[in-house]
């Protein structure tokens, strides 16, 4: 599990609040990658787009359509926030697949901050836009009257568990894939002449990890859209 260890970037053994670590470096590279694609890559605004501009425009359209479909037209005004979340998680996952890189989204500290940011934003937004009516989110009108208090308690617990499941899903998926890849790589060194068997397994697993990296970014973002919809339209 040493590939997930947080280390000071400039030596030393102590990691403090302001210590620059390998996590800091790869998060900065993630922001740089997003900037290169979305700002530098599309700055020409050509009628016949370049490859980078096409990728940026396709990503923009994809996220815009996702928000519109899931959260409705009211959710489109929050496009910059959701787009930022998707791009950060996507590039953090992809950069983590580079050999000897560090996967920042494999750490619950990173994903928990993202999930808590979504949770607090959605909760505050729900009360700002709807006032006390936001509490209707926990009251299931379609259920029998006798069951509504019980369902309200279940809905309330489910609501506060959201940031936990939101963050653990992403961190767990990224950590598990990398750990399994490391295990198969160790088999390759131990098997000697038969090394090609685990190597093929690692290659297949790497392709699967690439797919998981994209899917997890999508899942994290679409759940954000679902939670946003609850804040905009708090009713069952």
PEZI-V73461 format. One record per residue. RES is the residue in one small letter. SS is DSSP state (H for helix, E for strand, C for the rest). D_LAST is the distance of its C-alpha to the last C-alpha in Angstrom with 2 decimals. Layout:
# PEZI-V73461
res-><RES/RES>
ss-><SS/SS>
d_last-><D_LAST/D_LAST>
This chain:
# PEZI-V73461
res-><x/x/x/x/x/x/x/x/x/x/x/x/x/x/x/x/x/x/x/x/x/x/x/x/x/x/x/x/x/x/x/x/x/x/x/x/x/x/x/x/x/x/x/x/x/x/x/x/x/x/x/x/x/x/x/x/x/x/x/x/x/x/x/x/x/x/x/x/x/x/x/x/x/x/x/x/x/x/x/x/x/x/x/x/x/x/x/x/x/x/x/x/x/x/x/x/x/x/x/x/x/x/x/x/x/x/x/x/x/x/x/x/x/x/x/x/x/x/x/x/x/x/x/x/x/x/x/x/x/x/x/x/x/x/x/x/x/x/x/x/x/x/x/x/x/x/x/x/x/x/x/x/x/x/x/x/x/x/x/x/x/x/x/x/x/x/x/x/x/x/x/x/x/x/x/x/x/x/x/x/x/x/x/x/x/x/x/x/x/x/x/x/x/x/x/x/x/x/x/x/x/x/x/x/x/x/x/x/x/x/x/x/x/x/x/x/x/x/x/x/x/x/x/x/x/x/x/x/x/x/x/x/x/x/x/x>
ss-><C/H/H/H/C/C/C/E/C/C/C/C/C/C/C/C/C/C/C/C/E/H/H/H/H/H/H/H/H/H/H/H/H/H/H/H/H/H/H/H/C/C/C/C/C/C/C/C/C/C/H/H/H/H/H/H/H/H/H/H/H/H/H/H/H/H/H/H/H/H/H/C/H/H/H/H/H/H/H/H/H/H/H/H/H/H/H/H/H/H/H/H/H/H/H/C/C/C/C/C/C/C/C/H/H/H/C/H/H/H/H/H/H/H/H/H/H/H/H/H/H/H/H/H/H/H/H/H/H/H/H/H/H/H/H/H/H/H/C/C/C/C/C/C/H/H/H/H/H/H/H/H/H/H/H/H/H/H/H/H/H/H/H/H/H/H/H/H/H/H/H/H/H/H/H/H/H/H/H/H/H/H/H/H/H/H/H/H/H/H/C/H/H/H/H/H/H/H/H/H/H/H/H/H/H/H/H/H/H/H/H/H/H/H/H/H/H/H/H/H/H/H/H/H/H/H/H/H/H/H/H/H/C/C/C/C>
d_last-><43.79/46.06/44.29/41.36/43.71/43.45/46.97/48.56/49.51/52.91/54.14/53.96/52.02/49.86/46.42/45.64/42.96/44.82/46.42/46.15/45.19/44.55/40.83/41.70/43.78/41.24/38.42/40.88/41.74/38.07/37.81/41.13/40.02/36.91/39.21/41.79/39.39/37.23/39.91/43.32/42.53/41.09/43.33/45.57/42.90/45.19/44.64/45.59/43.52/44.96/43.34/41.80/40.53/39.05/37.22/35.90/34.79/33.12/31.22/30.20/29.00/27.16/25.12/24.55/23.23/20.97/19.36/19.16/17.60/14.97/14.28/15.40/18.46/17.45/17.73/21.27/22.83/22.16/24.07/27.14/25.37/23.57/26.78/28.79/26.74/27.09/30.79/31.63/30.06/31.49/34.99/35.03/34.31/36.89/39.57/39.23/40.57/43.87/46.59/47.26/44.20/41.70/38.02/36.28/32.83/34.24/34.33/31.41/32.72/31.96/28.58/27.46/28.38/26.38/23.27/23.73/24.22/20.85/19.16/21.05/20.63/16.84/16.70/19.37/17.93/14.57/16.67/19.20/17.01/14.64/16.77/15.53/12.28/11.35/11.19/7.97/6.68/8.46/7.74/5.98/6.83/7.55/9.92/13.49/14.38/16.88/14.62/12.01/14.55/15.35/11.90/11.56/14.91/14.13/11.15/13.70/16.44/14.63/13.95/17.66/18.86/17.54/20.85/22.88/21.55/21.40/25.06/26.52/25.37/27.37/30.31/30.68/30.74/33.32/35.45/35.58/36.77/39.44/40.66/41.10/42.95/45.26/46.01/47.01/49.10/50.90/51.68/53.33/55.73/56.53/57.21/60.04/61.15/57.95/55.86/54.58/52.26/49.97/50.42/48.94/46.09/45.49/45.57/42.96/40.83/41.22/39.88/36.88/36.41/36.45/33.63/31.67/32.32/30.73/27.76/27.00/27.10/24.68/22.27/22.49/21.82/18.93/17.12/17.92/16.34/13.05/13.20/14.27/11.34/9.14/11.96/12.19/8.70/7.06/3.80/0.00>
